[in-house]
């Protein structure tokens, strides 16, 4: 069976490629990073260096594919709108077009629960809950637009399933926990509004598991969307405190009012836009919101319809990170 994974040189896509290869599939990983591409090839995976924005290149990559996993995206809290649009919207359109042209059996699309985000506490969010009228940033805006394109494609006959995984972590992640560890080590982690907030995080192995479930489920659930988490909400600051303790790093927090933090982030965003060509600020308004408000997802639909069950606990994931750090000293 031939399978294409976009975003294969990214954290999720790379891990998905490895899992599919272990399952005996013929795997093609599409991405831009040549170094990561070489690692894919070392693991017996065919590497295609290509941009999602290249329509002809994407069409060619999809020739002969049975399944396509669309993990590729520009994923960041900050940046220029056009860059997000080209990667997340145009790129998704190109994938859809290529799947139609090459009669791909099923497209499994990776979206984002950032489309749910509002500057308030939101708990047990269901897939059918109403979305905010305005998305929080360009990433969320373009991921919602990409979902709209997926919905249109399904209406036009494309076999597709969408997942919305929350806050992916694990060994190899360069964004979520490493950024917080770095912030804690170099300065501090802002304690905004309240002593703690309730959040979901998801080990990368569990996201990969959900993608495999989406590939294998019968056609009854085509066109559906699924929240994915570890199904074990955590209090963020308590979790970070314990993580730093295991890493033998002092946990440093500083209380900042929400109003002050938001104003400071707004100034940093203005400076970035005006003088720094959109270089990502230390804090954005979205970052402040993530640190200030609880957000958890209801995953009952994925458990019932996809038969999704997390295969790795948060504790197991943390133990892997600690062991990895002891061997590499990557975090401290």
N, C-alpha and C positions, 0 to 999 in steps of 0.2 A: 504494500500500500504506500503510495506517494503522498507525503504531507509537506506543505509549505508553512513556515512560521515567519511572520514579519516581526521586526523588532528583535531579531534573534541575537543581536549583539548587546541587547539590554538585559537587565536583571531577570525579569520574568521570562522573556523569550528564550534566553540561553538555558535556563533551567527546564523549560518545557521541551526544548530540543533534546536535551539529555534524557529526559524521561521517555519521550517517544522513541528514541533510538534504543533504549533499554527494552522497550516493548516489541522490538523487532521491525519497526517501521523504517522505510526509506525516507530520511528527513532532509529537507532543504531549508536552510536558515538564511533569511534575507535581512541585510542590515548594512550599515555604513562603516563600522569600526573594523579596520583590517586586522588589528591585533587580536580582537575577540574572534574575528572570523577564522584566524589561524587556530585558535583554541577549539573552535567548533570542528574544524577539519581534523585536528588531532584526535577528536572523539568520534570520528567516522561520520560526520555530518557534512553534507554538501553546502558550501558557503556561496551565496550570491551577493556580491557587493552591488547594491542598488538603492536608489532613493525612492520613497513612496510617491514623490511628486512626478516621477518619470512614467507616464502612462504606458508607453511602448515597452519599457523595461519590465513593468509589473505584469503586463499581458504575457510577455515571454516567460516570466518566472512561473506563471500559473499553468503553463502548458503541461498536460498530463497529470495534474494534481487531483487527488481524490478529496482531500480536505485541506482547508486553509484556516490557520489561526492568525487573526489579525491583532497582534500585540503591539505593533509599532505605533508610536505617537510622539509628539513633542510634549513631554510631561514636566511641567515646571510651574512654580507659583508666580513667575514673572517673565516678561519678554514682550516682543513686538507682536501685535495682533496678526500681521500678515504671515509671520513664521508659524504661528499656531494654526492659522487657517490652512496654509499650504500643506502642512504635515497631517493635521488631524481631519480636515474636511476633504480637501482635494485628494489626499492620500487614500482616504476611505472610499471616495468615489472611484478612484482608480482600481482599488481592490475589488469593489463590487462589479465594475465593468469587466474586469479580467475573469472573475468567477462566472459571470454570465456567459462570456465568450467561450470559456473553456469547459463549460458544463461541470463545474465543481460540485461534488455531492453535498457539501455543507460548508458554510463559512461560520466560524466561531469568533465572535467579535468581543474584544475587551474594551469595555467602557469604563466609567469612573463614578463613584458615589459623590464626587465633588459637585455633581449637578444638583444634589440635594441641599447643599450648604446654604445656610442663612446665618446671620449674626444673632443667633439665639440657640438655646438648648433644644435638641431634637432627638428623641429616644425611640427605639424600635421602629425605625422608618421602614415602611413596606414599599415594594416596587410600584404599587398602584397609587401611592400617596402623591398629592399634587406637588409639582415642582415650583420653585420660586419664579416669579415673572422675569427677573433679571438674574443672570448667573454671576457668581462672585468674582470671577476673573476670566481672562481670555482662554485659559486652559479649559475651565468648566464650560464656557460658552461654546467653544469649538467641539468639545466632546459631546455636548448635547446636540449640536448640529450634525455631527457624525452619526449619532443614534437616529436622528430624523432621516438621514440618508439610508441607513440600514432598514428602517421601517418601510420606506418607500420601496426598497429593493425586495423586501419580503412580500409586499402587496403585489409586486410585479412577478412573483414566482421564485425568488431566490430562497433556498433553504438556509436559514440563519438562526443562531441563538446568541444572545448577548449576556455577558456577565459583568457585574459591577463589584470588583474586589476592593476591599477597604484597607488602606495603609499596609502595604506589603513589606515584610521584613525578613531577614535571614542572612546567612553568610553570603557575601557577594553584593549585598545592597550597598549603594554609595549615597543614598539620599536620606532615608527616613531616620533611623537610629544613629548612623554615623554623624549626621549633621547636629543632632541633639547632643551627642557625646562630645563633639568638637566644641560646640557652644558652651557646654558645661565646663570643659577643660580650660578653654581660653578665657572665658568671661563668666557667664552665669546663664541659668535658664529663668526667664521671667515668670513670676508667679502672679498671674493676672486675675483680678476679681475675687476668686475664691480659693480655698485651700486645695481643692482637687476637682477634676472633671472626669466623667465617665466616657470612655472611648472604646472602639474596636480596633484591633490590629489583626493582620492575617499573615501567617507564615507562608513563604513562597511555595513550599511543597503542597500546601492546601489549595492555593490558587491553581497550581498545576493540576491537582486532583480534580478540581471543579471543571477545568477545561476538558480533561479526559471524559468526565461524566457528560459534559455537553456534546462531545463527539459521539459518544456511545448511546445516548438516550434515543428512544424511537421518535418518529416524526410527529407524534402527538403534540410535542412542545415546541415545534418550530415557531419562530417569531417572538418567543417569550424572552423576558429579561430576568436576571437573577442576582440578588445581593449575595456576596460571599464574604465571610469573616471566619475567625477562629471559633466563633460561637462561645466566647468567654470574655465578655466585656471587662475592662480593667480601669482602675483609677490611675490616670496618667502619671501624676507626680509620685504616687506611691510606687508605681512600677519603675519609674526612672530612678528613684532613690535606691531601690533594691538592685537595679541593674548596675548603677555606679558602684555600689558596695561590692558586688561580685567582681567588677573590673578593677577594684581597689583604687577608685577615683573619688575624692571628696565631692559630695553632691552640693552644688552651689546654686541657690535660688535668690532672687531679689524681688520683693513685692513691688509691683507697679500697678497703678490704677488703670482700668480699661480705657478710660478717657485719655489719659496721658500716653499710653502705649499706642493707641490708634492715631493720635496726633503726631507722635514721633514717626510712626510708620508712614503716615501721609507725607511728611517732610522728606523722608528717605526716598519715597517713590517719586516725588517731584524732582529731587536732585538727579535721580537715575534717568528719568525721562528727558530732563532739560540739559544736563551736562555730561552724562556718562554713557550715552547711547544705549540705554536700557540695561546696563550692567545690573545684575540682580542685587537688590539691597539686602542687608543683614536681616531686616524684618519688613514684611509687607502687611497690609491690612488683613489679608487672608491668613497670614501666619498668626497674627494677633488673635483673630477669630478662632483659629484651631486651638490656641492655648487658653482661650477664655470660655469656650462653650462645649458642653457635652454633645456627642453625636454617636448613636449606636444604630445598627441595622438589624432588621428582622430577617432571618435566613430560612424561615420555615418552608418557604416555597421551594428553595433549592434542595432542602433536605427531602421534601416530599416528592417533588417531580423529577429532579435530577438524581435522586438517591445520593446526594452529596453528604459525606461525613468527613470532618477534619481528621487528618491522619497524623498530625504533629501538634502537640500542645505548645502554648506560649513558653512554658517552663523548659520544655525540651529545646525549643528554638533559642532561648536565652543561654542555656548550657552549651549549645553548639557555638554561639557567638563568643562566650567566655573562653572556651577551649581554643577557638580559632585565634583569639587575641593573645592567648598565652604562647601560641606557636609563632605568631607573626608580629605581634606588638603593633598591629595596624591602628588600633584605637588609642593605645597609651603604652 
